[in-house]
Amino acid sequence: MFIAALFEEMYFRGIIQNSLLLFLNEQWIAIIITTLLLLGMHTQYFKKPIMLINIFVTSLIFGWIYFETNNILAPFLVHFLMNLGNDIYYSNTI
């Protein structure tokens, strides 16, 4: 979970979102395109629309957090804690 959250945030927020922001100069367009690219990486959830909605919404939030704080650690920490919380919750409900 730690490595996945770190990789996703560094790659999608740190590289893709930043690059799009440089070229487009439009915060929300960069965040939305980055989110759509992130969704494309989660092909295992294409038959689970609720999971796709969850990923879409949280990715928008992570993108916004990164834009507001200008610190990659902020969305990484939120992403990691959310994944950890989901894992703990779902491991206890089975």
C-alpha positions in Angstrom: 0.0 0.0 0.0 2.8 2.4 0.9 4.7 1.8 -2.4 1.5 1.9 -4.5 0.3 5.2 -3.0 3.8 6.7 -3.3 4.2 5.6 -7.0 0.7 6.8 -8.0 1.1 10.2 -6.4 4.6 10.8 -7.6 3.8 9.6 -11.2 0.2 11.0 -11.6 0.4 14.2 -9.4 4.1 14.9 -9.5 4.8 14.2 -13.2 1.5 14.1 -15.2 -0.6 16.7 -13.4 2.4 19.1 -13.2 3.2 18.6 -16.9 -0.4 19.1 -17.9 -0.7 22.2 -15.8 2.4 23.7 -17.5 1.0 23.1 -21.0 -2.7 23.8 -20.3 -2.4 26.4 -17.6 -5.8 25.3 -16.3 -5.9 23.6 -12.8 -9.1 21.5 -13.1 -8.5 20.4 -16.7 -5.1 19.0 -15.6 -6.6 17.3 -12.5 -9.4 15.8 -14.6 -7.1 14.5 -17.3 -4.8 13.1 -14.7 -7.7 11.4 -13.0 -8.9 9.8 -16.3 -5.4 8.5 -16.9 -5.3 7.0 -13.4 -8.7 5.3 -14.0 -7.2 3.7 -17.1 -4.5 2.2 -15.0 -7.1 0.5 -12.8 -8.5 -1.9 -15.4 -9.3 -4.5 -12.7 -12.3 -2.3 -11.7 -13.8 -1.7 -15.2 -16.7 -4.1 -14.3 -17.2 -2.5 -10.9 -18.7 1.0 -11.5 -18.8 1.8 -7.8 -15.0 1.3 -7.5 -14.4 3.4 -10.5 -16.5 6.2 -9.0 -14.6 5.9 -5.8 -11.3 6.1 -7.6 -12.5 9.0 -9.7 -13.7 11.1 -6.8 -10.7 10.4 -4.6 -8.3 11.1 -7.4 -10.0 14.5 -8.0 -9.6 15.2 -4.3 -5.9 14.1 -4.3 -5.3 16.3 -7.3 -6.9 19.3 -5.6 -4.9 18.6 -2.4 -1.7 18.6 -4.3 -2.6 21.8 -6.2 -3.5 23.6 -2.9 -0.5 22.5 -0.9 2.1 22.2 -3.7 3.5 19.3 -1.6 3.4 15.8 -2.9 3.5 14.4 0.6 0.0 15.7 1.3 -1.9 13.7 -1.3 0.5 10.7 -0.7 -0.3 10.7 3.0 -4.1 11.0 2.4 -3.9 8.3 -0.3 -1.9 5.9 1.9 -4.2 6.4 5.0 -7.3 5.9 2.8 -5.9 2.7 1.4 -4.8 1.5 4.8 -8.3 2.3 6.3 -10.1 0.5 3.4 -7.8 -2.5 3.8 -8.4 -2.7 7.6 -12.1 -2.2 7.2 -12.6 -4.8 4.4 -10.3 -7.4 6.1 -12.5 -7.2 9.2 -15.8 -7.5 7.3 -15.0 -10.8 5.5 
